[in-house]
Structure formats: C-alpha cells, structure tokens
Amino acid sequence: NNNGTTTTTTTIPYYISAVPEGFGTFQYPNGDLYVGNFEEGARSGIGSGHFCATGDHWKGTWRNDALDHTYGYGVLTKADGEVLEFNGVSSITNILFSCK
C-alpha cells in the first residue's frame, strides 16, 4: 500500500561541453597531462603540462594551445633534470638543476 502517494523518477540529462572552457584537467590520448586554463578548447593562460614522449614538464603560461616561451613566463624542466626558465621577452636563463 502506497497510502495514495505516487513516486515518479525523472532522468535529467547532464551535458558536458565538448570544448573545454575555464580551469580544468585534461589527459590526452598519448598520456600527456594538462592542468590549467582553457579558452575555447585551447590551453591558454596559466597551466602545467607533462609531456610523456619526452618526459619534460612545463609550468607557466600557454597561448594558442602551446606553451608560451616567447612572450610568457614559465619553467621547462627537462627529463634529464635541466631547468630552463623563461621570463617573457624571448629571453632564457639556463639553470642547472638535478633531482638526483
């Protein structure tokens, strides 16, 4: 006996945009990982990316879906431990650093 009450279940569809926008995390099919801002589906602004093919890691600014080492700021840590610091105006400072 349901005491005269009726229960109705409604499924509300949940849509996820196919184009990332704002802050998020994305893992690419090749294993690369990006955590940061997206603008119209492209990596843009501040973010961190790990590149599986090379083992390199970039933490800094992104522009047009690529790391922005020409005009942006950031640190590229290479798999061999070398650290390259970019400070904006197409300049680079080599810093020797090792995690070992």
Summary of the structure (lengths in Angstrom):
residues: 100
radius of gyration: 21.3
end to end distance: 71.0
largest distance: 77.6
contacts: 216
relative contact order: 0.12
helix: 0%
strand: 45%
